[in-house]
Amino acid sequence: MNLPNKLTLFRIILIPFFILIVAAPILSGSVTIAGTVISNTRWVATLIFIVASLTDFLDGQIARRRHLVTNFGKFADPMADKMLVMTAFIFLVSLNDAPAWVIVIIVCRELAVTGLRLIVVENDGKVVAAAWPGKIKTTTQMLAIIFLLLNNVLFAAINFPFAQLMLYICLFFTIYSGIDYFVQNRSVFADSF
């Protein structure tokens, strides 16, 4: 197994640790920064999420530079991203840090695009690569999650809701990139109309 695929697997392995830390907060204590209290559980969960997110950036870069793109990577990399992001968003809803309606739209888009990718592979035999809108979507989702997990700590002192702003920016790119995927691959539905 090559290095990019190992990084992807490592990202998948980190997801249960993220779940364990958030679902069963076994860490006690908290830190106050700029008047914002952040539990040690949130710090550790955020650190795990950041490490997992960095592996997403690294595996793709290494795979392209070293020409190590594999079918496993084409499948597992976007799946790992979706698993990581959806897990974090669902927990943020349960913690009352993200509105459920926003997360429902994000999850539905992810499922729809995954279904589209399966149809394209079946019909054309090609894997739909992530386009720039999809990459921006993933980046904004990960940033939103990090700032929501940290209770907007970096911007709390100036009372600027950066985490919530990032959430709505990622919602925009989630919708936009979903539409873009369907427009770019509309030919797979040509026999339906």
Backbone hydrogen bonds in HBPLUS format (Angstrom, degrees):
<---DONOR---> <-ACCEPTOR-->    atom                        ^
c    i                          cat <-CA-CA->   ^        H-A-AA   ^      H-
h    n   atom  resd res      DA  || num        DHA   H-A  angle D-A-AA Bond
n    s   type  num  typ     dist DA aas  dist angle  dist       angle   num
A0006-LYS N   A0002-ASN O   3.01 MM   4  6.32 148.2  2.11 148.6 158.7     1
A0006-LYS N   A0003-LEU O   3.07 MM   3  4.96 116.3  2.49  94.5 110.6     2
A0007-LEU N   A0003-LEU O   2.91 MM   4  6.20 154.6  1.97 157.0 163.6     3
A0008-THR N   A0004-PRO O   2.98 MM   4  6.28 152.2  2.06 144.9 152.6     4
A0009-LEU N   A0005-ASN O   2.93 MM   4  6.18 161.2  1.96 147.5 152.2     5
A0010-PHE N   A0006-LYS O   2.85 MM   4  6.05 152.0  1.92 144.4 152.8     6
A0011-ARG N   A0007-LEU O   2.95 MM   4  6.23 149.7  2.05 144.2 151.6     7
A0012-ILE N   A0008-THR O   3.07 MM   4  6.44 155.4  2.13 148.4 154.7     8
A0013-ILE N   A0009-LEU O   2.87 MM   4  6.16 154.4  1.93 149.7 157.2     9
A0014-LEU N   A0010-PHE O   2.97 MM   4  6.22 140.0  2.13 143.4 153.8    10
A0015-ILE N   A0012-ILE O   3.22 MM   3  5.47 143.7  2.36 102.3 112.0    11
A0018-PHE N   A0014-LEU O   2.94 MM   4  6.25 153.9  2.01 154.9 162.9    12
A0019-ILE N   A0015-ILE O   2.92 MM   4  6.22 162.5  1.95 156.5 161.1    13
A0020-LEU N   A0016-PRO O   2.86 MM   4  6.03 162.3  1.89 146.1 150.9    14
A0021-ILE N   A0017-PHE O   3.00 MM   4  6.17 165.5  2.02 149.9 153.2    15
A0022-VAL N   A0018-PHE O   3.03 MM   4  6.22 165.1  2.05 154.2 158.2    16
A0023-ALA N   A0019-ILE O   2.72 MM   4  5.66 167.0  1.74 158.6 163.3    17
A0024-ALA N   A0020-LEU O   2.95 MM   4  5.54 154.6  2.02 138.0 145.0    18
A0026-ILE N   A0024-ALA O   2.60 MM   2  5.73 103.3  2.19 123.7 109.7    19
A0040-ASN N   A0029-GLY O   2.97 MM  11  5.73 166.9  1.99 137.2 134.5    20
A0031-VAL N   A0038-ILE O   2.81 MM   7  5.34 160.6  1.85 147.4 152.0    21
A0038-ILE N   A0031-VAL O   2.78 MM   7  5.34 165.4  1.80 159.1 164.1    22
A0033-ILE N   A0036-THR O   2.86 MM   3  5.19 160.3  1.89 147.5 146.6    23
A0036-THR N   A0033-ILE O   2.80 MM   3  5.19 163.7  1.83 119.1 124.2    24
A0042-ARG N   A0039-SER O   3.04 MM   3  5.28 118.0  2.44 100.5 114.2    25
A0043-TRP N   A0039-SER O   3.14 MM   4  6.58 154.9  2.21 148.4 155.6    26
A0044-VAL N   A0040-ASN O   3.00 MM   4  6.24 167.9  2.02 153.0 155.0    27
A0045-ALA N   A0041-THR O   2.88 MM   4  6.07 165.2  1.90 153.0 157.9    28
A0046-THR N   A0042-ARG O   2.83 MM   4  5.89 157.7  1.88 146.0 152.4    29
A0047-LEU N   A0043-TRP O   2.90 MM   4  6.14 155.6  1.96 147.3 154.4    30
A0048-ILE N   A0044-VAL O   2.93 MM   4  6.21 162.5  1.96 154.7 158.6    31
A0049-PHE N   A0045-ALA O   2.93 MM   4  6.15 158.7  1.98 146.2 152.6    32
A0050-ILE N   A0046-THR O   2.81 MM   4  6.03 158.2  1.85 152.9 158.7    33
A0051-VAL N   A0047-LEU O   2.96 MM   4  6.19 166.8  1.98 153.4 156.4    34
A0052-ALA N   A0048-ILE O   2.96 MM   4  6.16 164.6  1.99 150.6 155.2    35
A0053-SER N   A0049-PHE O   2.84 MM   4  6.02 154.6  1.90 147.5 155.0    36
A0054-LEU N   A0050-ILE O   2.87 MM   4  6.12 153.3  1.94 151.4 158.4    37
A0055-THR N   A0051-VAL O   3.12 MM   4  6.44 146.3  2.24 145.8 154.3    38
A0056-ASP N   A0053-SER O   3.06 MM   3  5.16 129.2  2.33  96.5 110.0    39
A0057-PHE N   A0053-SER O   3.35 MM   4  6.82 151.4  2.44 145.9 151.9    40
A0058-LEU N   A0054-LEU O   2.91 MM   4  6.18 168.0  1.93 155.0 158.4    41
A0059-ASP N   A0055-THR O   2.87 MM   4  5.82 168.4  1.88 146.6 150.0    42
A0061-GLN N   A0057-PHE O   3.23 MM   4  6.40 163.3  2.26 148.6 153.6    43
A0062-ILE N   A0058-LEU O   2.91 MM   4  6.03 173.4  1.92 162.6 164.0    44
A0063-ALA N   A0059-ASP O   2.98 MM   4  5.98 160.9  2.01 143.0 149.1    45
A0064-ARG N   A0060-GLY O   3.04 MM   4  6.18 162.8  2.07 149.2 153.0    46
A0065-ARG N   A0061-GLN O   2.99 MM   4  6.10 168.5  2.00 152.3 156.1    47
A0066-ARG N   A0062-ILE O   2.93 MM   4  5.85 163.4  1.96 151.7 156.2    48
A0068-LEU N   A0063-ALA O   2.74 MM   5  4.44 156.4  1.80 134.9 141.3    49
A0067-HIS N   A0064-ARG O   3.40 MM   3  5.05 158.1  2.46  94.6 100.7    50
A0074-LYS N   A0070-THR O   2.91 MM   4  6.22 156.6  1.97 149.7 156.3    51
A0075-PHE N   A0071-ASN O   3.01 MM   4  6.21 145.0  2.13 144.3 153.0    52
A0076-ALA N   A0072-PHE O   2.65 MM   4  5.73 172.2  1.66 165.6 165.7    53
A0077-ASP N   A0073-GLY O   2.98 MM   4  5.36 158.6  2.02 133.2 140.0    54
A0079-MET N   A0075-PHE O   3.39 MM   4  6.41 153.0  2.47 142.0 149.5    55
A0080-ALA N   A0076-ALA O   2.74 MM   4  5.80 158.0  1.78 152.4 157.7    56
A0081-ASP N   A0077-ASP O   3.09 MM   4  6.34 157.8  2.14 150.3 156.1    57
A0082-LYS N   A0078-PRO O   3.01 MM   4  6.23 163.7  2.04 147.2 151.0    58
A0083-MET N   A0079-MET O   2.90 MM   4  6.12 162.9  1.92 152.7 157.7    59
A0084-LEU N   A0080-ALA O   2.94 MM   4  6.05 163.9  1.96 149.9 154.2    60
A0085-VAL N   A0081-ASP O   2.91 MM   4  6.04 177.3  1.91 159.3 160.2    61
A0086-MET N   A0082-LYS O   2.86 MM   4  5.77 164.4  1.89 148.2 153.6    62
A0087-THR N   A0083-MET O   3.04 MM   4  5.92 154.2  2.10 137.5 145.2    63
A0088-ALA N   A0084-LEU O   3.08 MM   4  6.29 165.8  2.10 149.7 153.4    64
A0089-PHE N   A0085-VAL O   2.90 MM   4  6.11 166.2  1.92 154.7 158.8    65
A0090-ILE N   A0086-MET O   2.93 MM   4  6.01 160.7  1.96 148.3 153.3    66
A0091-PHE N   A0087-THR O   3.10 MM   4  6.36 158.7  2.15 149.1 154.6    67
A0092-LEU N   A0088-ALA O   2.90 MM   4  6.18 150.1  1.99 147.5 156.7    68
A0093-VAL N   A0089-PHE O   2.99 MM   4  6.33 144.9  2.12 146.7 155.3    69
A0094-SER N   A0090-ILE O   3.08 MM   4  6.41 159.5  2.12 145.1 150.6    70
A0095-LEU N   A0091-PHE O   2.91 MM   4  6.15 134.3  2.12 143.0 155.7    71
A0097-ASP N   A0092-LEU O   2.77 MM   5  5.06 160.9  1.81 168.5 163.2    72
A0096-ASN N   A0093-VAL O   2.92 MM   3  4.97 159.9  1.96 109.2 113.9    73
A0102-VAL N   A0099-PRO O   3.19 MM   3  5.66 129.5  2.45 109.2 120.5    74
A0103-ILE N   A0099-PRO O   3.40 MM   4  6.76 161.9  2.43 151.5 156.1    75
A0104-VAL N   A0100-ALA O   2.84 MM   4  6.06 152.5  1.91 155.8 164.2    76
A0105-ILE N   A0101-TRP O   3.21 MM   4  6.40 158.4  2.26 140.8 145.2    77
A0106-ILE N   A0102-VAL O   3.08 MM   4  6.40 158.6  2.13 146.9 152.9    78
A0107-VAL N   A0103-ILE O   2.84 MM   4  6.04 168.0  1.86 155.1 157.8    79
A0108-CYS N   A0104-VAL O   2.88 MM   4  6.00 164.5  1.90 151.1 155.9    80
A0109-ARG N   A0105-ILE O   2.97 MM   4  6.11 158.2  2.01 147.8 153.6    81
A0110-GLU N   A0106-ILE O   3.03 MM   4  6.28 161.4  2.06 149.4 154.4    82
A0111-LEU N   A0107-VAL O   2.97 MM   4  6.25 160.2  2.01 153.3 158.2    83
A0112-ALA N   A0108-CYS O   2.90 MM   4  6.07 160.2  1.94 149.8 155.7    84
A0113-VAL N   A0109-ARG O   2.89 MM   4  6.10 166.8  1.90 158.7 161.3    85
A0114-THR N   A0110-GLU O   3.00 MM   4  6.09 154.4  2.06 142.7 150.3    86
A0115-GLY N   A0111-LEU O   2.94 MM   4  6.16 158.4  1.99 147.7 153.4    87
A0116-LEU N   A0112-ALA O   2.91 MM   4  6.19 155.7  1.97 146.6 153.7    88
A0117-ARG N   A0113-VAL O   2.87 MM   4  6.11 159.0  1.91 148.9 154.2    89
A0118-LEU N   A0114-THR O   3.08 MM   4  6.38 151.2  2.16 145.4 152.8    90
A0119-ILE N   A0115-GLY O   3.07 MM   4  6.41 154.6  2.13 149.5 156.1    91
A0120-VAL N   A0116-LEU O   2.92 MM   4  6.21 162.2  1.95 157.8 162.5    92
A0121-VAL N   A0117-ARG O   2.97 MM   4  6.17 160.1  2.01 148.0 153.3    93
A0122-GLU N   A0118-LEU O   2.96 MM   4  6.15 162.0  2.00 146.3 151.6    94
A0123-ASN N   A0119-ILE O   2.82 MM   4  6.00 162.9  1.85 154.6 159.1    95
A0124-ASP N   A0120-VAL O   2.73 MM   4  5.49 160.5  1.77 147.6 154.4    96
A0125-GLY N   A0121-VAL O   2.77 MM   4  4.35 132.3  2.00 115.5 126.2    97
A0134-GLY N   A0131-ALA O   3.00 MM   3  5.33 119.7  2.38 106.2 121.1    98
A0135-LYS N   A0131-ALA O   2.99 MM   4  6.36 148.9  2.09 151.1 161.1    99
A0135-LYS N   A0132-TRP O   3.05 MM   3  4.97 116.8  2.47  95.2 111.1   100
A0136-ILE N   A0132-TRP O   2.87 MM   4  6.10 162.1  1.91 162.2 166.2   101
A0137-LYS N   A0133-PRO O   2.90 MM   4  6.05 152.9  1.97 140.5 148.7   102
A0138-THR N   A0134-GLY O   2.99 MM   4  6.24 160.2  2.03 144.6 148.5   103
A0139-THR N   A0135-LYS O   3.02 MM   4  6.23 164.1  2.05 148.0 152.2   104
A0140-THR N   A0136-ILE O   2.87 MM   4  6.07 168.5  1.89 156.4 159.4   105
A0141-GLN N   A0137-LYS O   2.89 MM   4  6.04 152.4  1.96 148.7 157.0   106
A0142-MET N   A0138-THR O   2.97 MM   4  6.18 163.1  2.00 150.8 154.8   107
A0143-LEU N   A0139-THR O   2.96 MM   4  6.21 160.6  2.00 151.6 157.1   108
A0144-ALA N   A0140-THR O   2.93 MM   4  5.99 162.2  1.96 144.5 149.8   109
A0145-ILE N   A0141-GLN O   2.97 MM   4  6.19 162.0  2.00 151.1 155.8   110
A0146-ILE N   A0142-MET O   3.02 MM   4  6.24 162.8  2.05 148.7 153.0   111
A0147-PHE N   A0143-LEU O   3.03 MM   4  6.28 172.1  2.04 159.7 160.5   112
A0148-LEU N   A0144-ALA O   2.85 MM   4  5.97 152.3  1.93 150.1 158.8   113
A0149-LEU N   A0145-ILE O   2.83 MM   4  5.95 160.1  1.87 152.4 157.7   114
A0150-LEU N   A0146-ILE O   3.08 MM   4  6.30 145.4  2.20 141.4 150.8   115
A0152-ASN N   A0147-PHE O   2.82 MM   5  5.01 166.6  1.83 165.1 161.1   116
A0151-ASN N   A0148-LEU O   3.14 MM   3  5.08 159.7  2.18 108.6 109.0   117
A0153-VAL N   A0150-LEU O   3.05 MM   3  5.74 146.2  2.17 121.5 129.0   118
A0155-PHE N   A0152-ASN O   3.03 MM   3  5.72 148.6  2.13 121.7 130.3   119
A0160-PHE N   A0155-PHE O   3.12 MM   5  5.45 171.3  2.13 152.5 152.2   120
A0159-ASN N   A0156-ALA O   2.99 MM   3  4.71 154.8  2.05  99.2 106.6   121
A0162-PHE N   A0160-PHE O   2.79 MM   2  5.65 139.5  1.95 108.2  95.9   122
A0165-LEU N   A0161-PRO O   2.96 MM   4  6.22 158.3  2.01 154.3 161.5   123
A0166-MET N   A0162-PHE O   2.81 MM   4  6.05 160.2  1.85 155.5 160.3   124
A0167-LEU N   A0163-ALA O   2.99 MM   4  6.25 146.3  2.10 141.5 151.1   125
A0168-TYR N   A0164-GLN O   3.11 MM   4  6.46 153.9  2.18 148.2 153.5   126
A0169-ILE N   A0165-LEU O   2.89 MM   4  6.17 146.7  2.00 147.3 157.9   127
A0170-CYS N   A0166-MET O   2.82 MM   4  5.99 160.7  1.85 148.8 153.9   128
A0171-LEU N   A0167-LEU O   2.94 MM   4  6.17 142.3  2.08 136.2 147.3   129
A0172-PHE N   A0168-TYR O   3.02 MM   4  6.22 155.3  2.08 139.1 144.5   130
A0173-PHE N   A0169-ILE O   3.03 MM   4  6.40 165.3  2.06 154.2 156.8   131
A0174-THR N   A0170-CYS O   2.79 MM   4  5.85 140.8  1.94 140.7 152.3   132
A0175-ILE N   A0171-LEU O   3.00 MM   4  6.24 162.9  2.03 151.9 154.8   133
A0176-TYR N   A0172-PHE O   2.82 MM   4  6.03 171.7  1.83 156.1 159.0   134
A0177-SER N   A0173-PHE O   2.86 MM   4  5.68 163.4  1.89 136.2 141.8   135
A0178-GLY N   A0174-THR O   3.07 MM   4  6.07 147.9  2.18 135.8 144.8   136
A0179-ILE N   A0175-ILE O   2.96 MM   4  6.24 162.9  1.99 156.3 160.0   137
A0180-ASP N   A0176-TYR O   2.90 MM   4  6.15 158.1  1.95 147.4 154.3   138
A0181-TYR N   A0177-SER O   2.91 MM   4  6.14 155.9  1.97 147.0 151.9   139
A0182-PHE N   A0178-GLY O   3.17 MM   4  6.46 161.3  2.21 148.6 153.0   140
A0183-VAL N   A0179-ILE O   2.85 MM   4  6.10 157.8  1.90 155.8 162.6   141
A0184-GLN N   A0180-ASP O   2.90 MM   4  5.99 169.2  1.91 153.7 156.9   142
A0185-ASN N   A0181-TYR O   3.11 MM   4  6.15 135.0  2.32 137.2 148.3   143
A0186-ARG N   A0183-VAL O   3.42 MM   3  5.14 165.9  2.44 108.0 105.6   144
A0188-VAL N   A0185-ASN O   3.20 MM   3  6.16 165.2  2.22 126.0 128.4   145
A0189-PHE N   A0186-ARG O   2.99 MM   3  5.65 161.4  2.03 119.1 125.1   146
A0190-ALA N   A0187-SER O   3.11 MM   3  5.04 167.0  2.13 108.7 110.7   147
A0192-SER N   A0189-PHE O   2.91 MM   3  5.35 161.6  1.95 118.4 124.3   148
